[in-house]
Amino acid sequence: MEQLNSSLVLSNISSPGHPPPASWDSRGLVPSVVLSVCFLLGVPGNIAVIVLKPNWQHLSSLSQTLMLNLTISDLLCLLPLPLLIYTLLHGWTFGLAACKLLTYVMYCSIYSSVLTVTVLSVQRFVQVVKLQKRFDQVGKRRLLVLLWLAAMILSIPSLVVQRVNTDQQWTKCESQYSSQTQEVAVLLVKSLSGFLFMSVVAFSYISLYIKVNQGALFNNPQTTRLVTSIIVTFFVLFMPYRILNLLRVVAILLKNEGLRKFCKYSFNIVGSLTFVNSCLNPLLYAFASRNICTVCQKT
């Protein structure tokens, strides 16, 4: 799900030597500031989680593997941000192959991050709510291979539709569809897969929240806040992007040019918010791991 989308960040950007358009402040400067903050905070944060592994000694072997994979996925998503910020301000000058490769890698890392969050939520649901530990017996390497394979498959549409275009002396790395049918199909795949992952995460953590509050031991305001923060952050940062994709589908089907322009102008800012999730993940999950693990042990 995904999916971020370097096409969000790379569209409507200026080429070197040309003055920016009138809307540059809203579509170029604001996303670049958001991405800069994400890079400055997220990269050190994810590296610190990898090196320090806070509270990981309390986690199961599978949980540690998933936490490490989540951190690596978020780090891969954030590392190319300086390049994206440069292209956001100066235009795309790196050719078609680089455009496709960078977009595909970023989609893969975002899908991997979202899928890992989904698997983590299911694992915790099984351990705490269902009182089972069988989920931990799943082959870790096999699970990671399947997870990354799914991320790679879900990212294929971005690899196919990404193009380098020059429009009124502005060079852009953006999605270009062969037909409206193809555009609707790609947008629906992104939206429906995203809503599916979000539904699984919400169900798992809400069930966990209910279970946690059934026992006197689990009436812990800190644990409640952590579980709530995971759900709220995940939804707040990804829901606008999913809704915008659905609005694009509606605009295409209804042939509403006004709505299509609104979606186009909002795309960069909404898309940049999805990177914030990769910035916040190490904080949320590093602090939440020990509390939820304590629940598992007490149960």
C-alpha positions in Angstrom: 0.0 0.0 0.0 1.8 2.2 -0.2 3.0 3.6 -1.0 4.6 6.8 -1.3 5.4 7.9 -4.1 8.2 9.5 -5.5 6.0 10.6 -8.3 4.3 12.8 -5.7 7.5 14.5 -4.9 9.0 14.6 -8.4 6.0 16.1 -10.3 5.7 19.7 -11.2 9.3 20.6 -10.5 11.4 23.2 -12.2 14.3 22.6 -14.5 17.7 24.4 -14.0 18.0 27.9 -15.3 14.3 28.7 -15.4 12.3 30.8 -13.0 9.8 28.9 -10.9 6.1 29.1 -11.6 3.7 31.1 -9.5 2.5 28.1 -7.6 6.1 27.0 -6.7 5.8 28.0 -3.0 2.9 25.8 -2.4 3.8 22.8 -4.5 7.6 22.8 -4.2 8.9 24.7 -1.2 6.5 23.3 1.4 7.1 19.6 0.4 10.9 20.2 0.4 10.7 21.6 3.9 8.7 18.6 5.1 11.1 16.2 3.4 14.1 18.0 4.9 12.7 17.6 8.4 12.0 13.9 7.8 15.5 13.3 6.6 17.2 15.2 9.4 15.1 13.4 12.1 14.3 10.1 10.5 17.7 8.9 9.3 19.5 9.4 12.6 16.5 8.0 14.4 16.4 4.8 12.4 20.1 4.3 12.6 20.0 4.7 16.3 17.3 2.1 16.5 19.4 -0.3 14.4 22.5 0.3 16.6 20.9 0.5 20.0 18.0 -1.9 19.6 16.1 -0.3 22.5 14.2 -2.9 24.6 14.6 -5.5 21.8 15.9 -8.1 24.3 12.4 -8.4 25.6 11.0 -9.2 22.2 10.7 -12.6 20.5 13.1 -13.6 17.8 10.4 -12.9 15.1 9.5 -9.5 16.6 13.2 -8.5 16.6 13.5 -9.5 12.9 10.3 -7.6 12.0 11.4 -4.5 13.9 14.8 -4.6 12.1 13.1 -5.0 8.8 10.8 -2.0 9.5 13.7 0.1 10.5 15.7 -0.8 7.4 12.7 -0.2 5.1 12.1 3.2 6.6 15.8 4.1 6.3 15.8 3.1 2.6 12.8 5.3 2.1 14.5 8.3 3.7 18.0 8.1 2.3 17.1 9.3 -1.2 15.3 12.4 0.2 18.2 14.9 -0.5 18.1 13.9 -4.1 14.3 14.3 -4.2 14.6 17.7 -2.5 17.2 18.8 -5.1 15.0 17.7 -8.0 12.0 19.3 -6.4 13.8 22.7 -6.5 16.0 22.3 -9.7 14.3 19.8 -11.9 14.9 16.2 -13.0 18.2 15.9 -14.8 19.1 12.2 -14.3 17.5 10.5 -17.2 14.7 7.9 -17.6 16.5 4.9 -16.1 17.3 6.7 -12.9 13.7 8.1 -12.7 12.2 4.6 -12.9 14.8 3.0 -10.6 14.5 5.6 -7.9 10.7 5.5 -8.0 10.6 1.7 -7.9 13.0 1.5 -4.9 11.1 4.1 -2.9 7.8 2.3 -3.6 9.3 -1.0 -2.5 10.6 0.5 0.7 7.3 2.1 1.5 5.3 -1.1 0.8 7.8 -3.1 2.8 7.4 -0.7 5.7 3.6 -0.9 5.6 3.5 -4.6 5.2 5.9 -5.0 8.2 3.7 -2.8 10.3 0.7 -5.0 9.3 2.5 -8.3 10.1 3.6 -6.8 13.5 0.1 -5.9 14.3 -1.2 -9.4 13.4 1.6 -11.0 15.4 0.7 -9.0 18.5 -3.0 -9.7 18.0 -2.3 -13.5 17.9 0.0 -13.4 21.0 -2.1 -11.3 23.3 -5.7 -11.7 22.1 -5.6 -15.3 20.9 -3.0 -16.4 23.5 -1.0 -18.2 20.9 2.7 -18.1 20.0 2.5 -20.2 16.9 3.1 -17.1 14.8 6.6 -16.9 16.1 7.3 -20.3 14.7 7.0 -19.1 11.1 10.3 -19.2 9.3 11.7 -15.7 9.6 13.7 -15.8 6.4 10.7 -17.2 4.4 8.5 -14.5 5.9 10.9 -11.7 5.0 11.3 -13.0 1.5 7.5 -13.2 1.0 7.1 -9.7 2.5 9.7 -8.1 0.1 8.4 -10.1 -2.8 4.9 -8.7 -2.2 6.4 -5.2 -1.9 8.2 -5.7 -5.2 5.1 -6.9 -7.0 2.9 -4.1 -5.7 5.6 -1.6 -6.9 5.6 -2.8 -10.5 2.9 -0.4 -11.7 5.1 2.6 -10.7 8.0 1.1 -12.7 5.8 0.8 -15.8 4.1 4.2 -15.8 7.0 6.4 -14.7 8.3 8.8 -17.4 10.5 11.9 -17.8 8.5 14.7 -19.5 9.3 18.3 -20.4 6.3 20.6 -20.3 6.8 24.3 -20.9 10.5 24.0 -20.2 9.9 22.2 -16.9 11.4 18.7 -16.6 9.5 16.2 -14.5 9.8 12.6 -13.4 6.1 11.6 -13.2 3.5 9.0 -13.9 2.2 8.9 -17.4 -0.6 6.6 -18.3 -1.4 5.1 -21.7 -5.1 5.4 -21.1 -7.7 6.5 -18.4 -8.5 2.8 -17.8 -4.8 2.1 -16.9 -4.8 5.2 -14.6 -8.0 4.1 -12.8 -6.7 0.5 -12.4 -3.4 1.6 -10.9 -5.1 4.1 -8.6 -7.6 1.5 -7.4 -4.9 -1.1 -6.7 -3.0 1.5 -4.6 -6.1 2.6 -2.7 -7.7 -0.8 -2.1 -4.5 -2.4 -1.0 -3.8 0.6 1.3 -7.3 0.4 2.9 -6.9 -3.3 3.4 -3.6 -2.9 5.2 -5.0 -0.1 7.3 -8.0 -2.2 8.2 -5.9 -5.1 9.4 -3.7 -2.8 11.5 -6.7 -1.0 13.0 -8.5 -4.3 13.8 -5.5 -5.9 15.4 -4.6 -2.9 17.6 -8.2 -2.2 18.6 -8.6 -5.8 19.7 -5.3 -5.6 21.5 -6.5 -2.4 23.3 -9.7 -4.1 24.4 -7.8 -7.1 25.7 -5.2 -4.9 27.5 -8.0 -3.1 29.4 -9.8 -6.2 30.5 -7.3 -6.9 33.3 -6.4 -4.7 36.2 -2.7 -5.2 35.4 -3.2 -3.8 31.9 -5.0 -0.6 32.9 -1.8 1.3 32.0 -2.4 4.7 30.6 1.1 4.7 29.0 0.3 1.5 27.0 -3.0 2.9 26.0 -1.4 6.0 24.7 1.2 4.1 22.8 -1.3 1.8 21.1 -3.5 4.7 20.3 -0.6 6.7 18.8 0.4 3.9 16.5 -3.2 3.7 15.0 -3.7 7.4 14.9 -0.3 8.2 13.3 -0.7 5.4 10.7 -4.1 6.6 9.7 -3.5 10.4 9.8 -0.4 10.1 7.6 -1.7 7.6 5.0 -5.4 8.3 4.9 -5.1 11.7 3.0 -3.1 10.0 0.3 -5.6 7.1 -0.1 -8.5 9.5 -0.2 -6.8 11.7 -2.8 -6.3 8.6 -5.0 -10.0 7.8 -4.8 -10.8 11.4 -5.6 -8.7 11.1 -8.7 -10.6 8.0 -9.7 -13.9 9.9 -9.2 -12.6 12.9 -11.2 -11.6 10.6 -14.1 -14.9 8.7 -14.1 -17.0 11.9 -13.9 -14.7 13.8 -16.2 -14.5 16.6 -13.6 -11.6 18.8 -14.6 -11.9 21.0 -11.5 -11.5 18.0 -9.1 -8.6 16.7 -11.2 -6.8 20.0 -10.9 -7.4 20.0 -7.1 -5.9 16.5 -6.8 -2.9 17.5 -9.0 -2.1 20.6 -7.0 -2.5 18.8 -3.6 -0.5 15.7 -4.6 3.0 16.9 -3.6 2.0 18.1 -0.1 -0.2 15.1 0.7 2.5 12.7 -0.7 5.2 14.2 1.4 3.2 13.4 4.6 3.7 9.7 4.0 7.5 10.1 4.5 6.7 11.4 8.0 5.5 7.9 8.9 9.0 6.5 8.2 10.4 9.3 10.4 8.1 8.5 13.4 8.1 4.7 13.2 11.4 4.2 15.1 10.1 6.4 18.0 6.6 4.7 18.1 7.7 1.1 17.9 10.9 1.4 20.0 8.9 2.8 22.9 5.9 0.5 22.4 7.8 -2.7 22.1 8.6 -3.2 25.7 5.1 -2.3 27.0 3.3 -4.6 24.6 5.9 -7.4 25.3 5.1 -7.0 29.0 1.5 -7.6 28.1 2.4 -10.7 26.2 4.5 -12.1 29.2 1.8 -11.3 31.8 -0.9 -12.9 29.6 
